[in-house]
Amino acid sequence: MGTKKLTRRQAITAASAGTLGAMINWSFRPFTIVKNDQDKLALLGGNKVHGGTWPEWPVWDVTAEKNITEMLRSGKWWRGNGDHVADFEKKYAELMGAKRCLATASGTTALITSLKSFGVDAGDEVLVSPYTFIASYNVIFMNKALPVFIDSDPETFLIDPSKIESRITDRTVAILPVHIYGLPVDMDRVNTVARKHNLKVVEDACQAWLAEYRGKKTGTLGDAGCFSFQNSKNLPAGEGGAIISNNESFMDRCYSIHNCGRPFGSVARTSDYPISGSNFRMQQIQALILISQMNRIQKDADIRLANALYLDAKLKEIPGIIPCKLADGAERSAYHLYPFRYISKEFNNAPKEKFVRALNAEGIPCSSGYGPQNKDGLIEETLNSKGYKRLFSESRLRQWREENVLPGNDKLCSEAVTFYQSILLGSRSDMEDIVRAIAKICENRASLNG
């Protein structure tokens, strides 16, 4: 019998699974379904598969309290009279492989600052992913520009690079690809289009700490990358954000913008406030929390990856369950959420909402992911505002509405199911329960839609 040759992706997956399994002392033993698992669905009164608890998030490190207490007693609470924010910026830049990092008040303010620093202004257009959190396109509105949504690839959950170029107009100035759930976008194809049309690329990496694409961290692949440290994030501080880039003049301008427009570096002191800015600064206490949380981020990321690879391998064996496909060039997801697609026709045409309720009833917390954000009410409210009617012609807004038809994204929104990132910090037994619960629902699909 000949030896089967693995593809590069299969080799990466196999090596990662074996190595990570060894690192955290887990064996990748064969999965078997226990007969009792096939009893009546918990949703219909049966016993649930998983009766235990799940890891809580965030996790506090008490050793950080000494430094925080000392800072609080010093009265040096803001970055203007303390060193902790600068210390965090240095450590985070090193972690991500970037020259510079600027800490901000949130991921949203990081995005606002980046777009403004690159000159995105009233009447401009920015291309953006539609399968995302509201902040990704709201920040474009806040810079008085028009978000132009590019359809999603349902297999990768990400912006479809093949659809980008057709949506470029003479007002397009930037692309804002979103590494949603920590899944790296195919940045080679995005950057090729951007270079061809002289567009800036701001990566929304707010959910993508330590994700990797062709050997580099997400956030370092475009002109700038933005991150969030909100309470639910894999690197949490309650609130907080960061911008990373190798562009020194851009980062100087970002610093000035986030600090009320004060001069900084190459932003010359022509006055006390030479450019328009706002107060988007990070607090000292947030920086200290983040420095503490960074002690665990790599280990947590390895556990999430090992569990995600296990789920990928097992869930694809269940009819109607399709794990997310990594985009070309993507080597590692951050798995802020673990996503898969639910194909209802394989489950007796039971609607996704019924499947989600059934899985939750089995003790497996899950959700439906994002809806069609490109159809949110706030969009029409903004487009109908007097300001946008001044900025964009009636014919352009009509065209925008006509082109805001995204079948790939609609399909994705109708099929997506996700597990929260802390679920992936569970034990191997927990992961087996996830697979058993979904297999149980599949086996009982006739009663699921009864």
Beta strands, then each sheet from edge to edge (+ up, - down):
strand 1: 100-104
strand 2: 125-128
strand 3: 146-149
strand 4: 152-153
strand 5: 158-159
strand 6: 172-176
strand 7: 200-204
strand 8: 212-213
strand 9: 216-217
strand 10: 224-228
strand 11: 241-245
strand 12: 321-323
strand 13: 330-332
strand 14: 337-342
strand 15: 416-420
sheet 1: 1+ 11- 10+ 7+ 6+ 2+ 3+
sheet 2: 4+ 5-
sheet 3: 9+ 8- 13+
sheet 4: 12+ 14- 15+
end
